Amino acid sequence: MGEELHLMSRDTSEAPAAPQIDRGQNRFPYAVVWGPLGPLTCCCPCVGHMGIADSKGRIHDFQGPYHVDVDSFMVGCVLRYWVVSGPHDEGWDAAIARADAAYAEKVHDICCENCHHHTAMALTESGRPHTLLSTWVHCCLYGKCACC
């Protein structure tokens, strides 16, 4: 009985391990992701498609007018990813959901409402203010190559 009491009183409330990057499954928890846009990226290397991954690593990306997709990155594999620092809590997924809802009501255009703006809004909503340009710069400077 003493052994049973000892087993019952053991604290098993350890925090779950953070999800890991899984390039093969295109999973990048708490990260901004970037991929090339075919011939456009060949002509101008700074042009590409961007998304943001939730706590489970599913990529959310603004793909076109009134359309934000989840877990189906428009350009296929991720080429670069930047894991965003800071507290990773339930606020992260809620911020992405708010950005998804806002961009599901927007018309996509190449200059003023695009995938980079969607990602910047999600970051800003999470308490990490960013713009179209700063998300791209951070992904370039601090990102890693995914090489899928």
C-alpha positions, 0 to 999 in steps of 0.5 A: 500500500505504501508503494501505491500511495507513492505512485499516486502522489507523483507529480506528472504535470510536466509541461509537454515538449515543444513540437519539433521542426519536421521538414519532411511533413512541412511542419515548422511550429512557431515559425515564419516560412518562405518559399520561391514563386517559380520564375519570379524568384529566379528573376528577382530572388527577393520575391517569394511566398510567405506563411506563418505556422501555428503551434502544431507547425501547420502553415497558414498562408494568404493564397488569393482573394478571400482565401487563407489556407491551412496546412497546404503551403501554396508553393509546396515545400518551405525553402527558409524558415525563421523560428520566432522567439518569445513566449510560445503560448495559446496567444500565438494560435489566437493571433494567427486565427485573427489574421486568418479571419481578417485576410479571409475577407480581403482581396489579394493584390501584389503590393498592398494586401499579400501573404507578407502582410498576412504574416506581419499581421499575425506577428503583430497580433501576437505582440511582436510588431512587424511589417511586410518588409521586416518579416522578409528581412527577419526570415532572410537574416535569421532564417534557416534553410529547410532544403526539403 
